[in-house]
Amino acid sequence: MNTVLFICQGNICRSPMAETLTRQYFPQVDPSRIRSAGLGAVVGAGMDGRSKAALAAANIPADASFVSRQFTAPMVDNALVLTMSQRQSAELAKLAPNAIPRTFTLGELAALCRTYPGESVKHMHRSRRLIEPAPDIPDPVREDPEVFHRTLELIDDYLRDIDDLFADWFEL
């Protein structure tokens, strides 16, 4: 069964927001198929309060039971892996090379979906060299709440570009 795995550094800000938004947009998908993890996770920590506040301001409830998880290689099995930065994608390629064809930055996959609407993950992987690199989603961890709101908006914009591909990925 296909899953989506969002990756950031600490798994307390960006990837939990992406996980929460995706679950909101696809309520028919079992929540266990939409996950997040960190490459240097603050294991056991909850979502950053400013991430929760940004979600609440957008009328999106944060999962009160969310707990930060450390990335492990088995997490990529059957997963579309979406990182927040090119550096994280490169690190993931070393940790789980089998996932390279299914690993993108969130911005990269959004750009590919805008350029090649309706295409498969496999096609997106083959086409990634044909587009300009997408900007990373900056880590808001040491920033003020307004930066968290802008980060959420950017993640939301990218996810909306990807929603048709997600529907195919989840076989909806």
N, C-alpha and C positions, 0 to 999 in steps of 0.2 A: 504494500500500500504506500503510495507516494506521500511524502511529508514535505514541509517547508521548515528550514532551520535558519533563523536570523542570528548573525554573529556580530558582536562588537567586542570591545576590550573587557569591560568589567561586568557586563550583563546586568546593569542597574539603570541605564538611561535609554540609549537608542534602540537596542535590540528588543527590550521589553515593550517599548512603545510600538515598534513595528509588529511584534507578536500580538499585542492587544488590538491594534487597528485591524489586522488581518482576521483575527477571530471575530471582530465586530462585523466585518464585511462578508464573512462566510460562516454565518451561524450554523449552517447545515453540516459543516465539516466538524468531525470529532476534534475537540480541542487538543488532543494528544498528537494530532497530525500537524499542528502549528506550534513550533517551539522556538526557544532562543537559548543561547549560551554565550559565554565569554572566553576569550583566549587567555585572559588573566583575570578570571572572574573573582568577584568579592563573594566567595561561596557562602551561601546561606543568608545573604543580605536580601532585604526587600528591595522593591523598586525605589529609586530615588524619589523623594517627596516632591521635587520640582517636576519630575516626569509625571507623577500622579496628578499634580495640579494642572499641568498642561492638558492632560487627557480630560480631567474634570471640566476645564474651561471649554472643551470641545464637546461636552456632554457624553463622554465615553467613559464608562466605569472601568477603573483599573481592577485587576484581579488581586484581591486582598491576600490571597494565599501564594502570590508569586514569590519564588525564592531563586536567587541567582545560582546559575549552574556553570561549572567549568566544562569547556569543550572537551569531548573525547572522540576519538576517531570513529567508533561505532555509530555515533549520532548522524553521520552522513549517509548511512545506508538508506537508499531509496529517497534521499532528500535533495530538494532544490535548495542550495545553500546561498544565502544572500548576506554579504558582509557590508559594513558601513564604509570601508576604505580599501584602497588598492593594496596597502600594506597588509591588511588582514587577509585579503584574498591570497596574497603571496605566501603568507605564513601558513594558511590553511593548505595550500598546495603542497607544502613540505610535510605537514602532519597527516594529510589524507589525500595523496595524489590520485586515488581512484575517483575522487569527487570533482576533479578539475573540470570535466565537461558539464558539470551541473553547478559550478560555483561562479558567481558574478558579484560585483558590487551592486547594491540596490540601484544606484544611479545608472550604472552600465546596463542593467537589464531593462530599466525603464526606457532608456534611449533606444535600445534594440527593439523593444515592443512598439515604440512610436514609429520606428523606421520600417519594421517588418511585422505589421499587425497580423495576427492570426497564425504566426509561425510557431513551430515547436521549440522546446528547449534545445534539442539537438541542432536545429537550424540556427538558433541564437548563438550557440557555442561556435559554430563554423563561421558565423558572420561577425563575430566580435572584433576582428582585426579591421573591419571596414568602417568602423565609426570612430569618432574622436573619443578619447577617454573622458568619462563623466567625472564631475567633481565628487570628492569624498563628502560624506556627511560628517561635519566636524563634531568632535566630542564635546558636549556641553557641560561636562561634569563639574568644572570649576567656574562656571559662568552664572549669571543672574537668571531669574525666572523667564525673562523675555527671550533669552537665547533658547531655552527649552521649548517655548511656544513656537519659535521659528523652526527649530529642529523638527518638532512634530508636524508642522505644516509641510516641510520639505519631504519628510518620510511619507506623509499622506499623499502628496502630489505624485511621488514615485509609485506608490502602491496602486493608485488609481490608473496609472499607465499600464500596470502589470495585471490588472484584474482579469482580463480575458485569458491570459496565459495561465493564471492561477486556476481559473475555472476548468480549463483543459487538464491541468496538472492533477487537480483533485477529482477529475472525471465526473464533473457535475453536468 
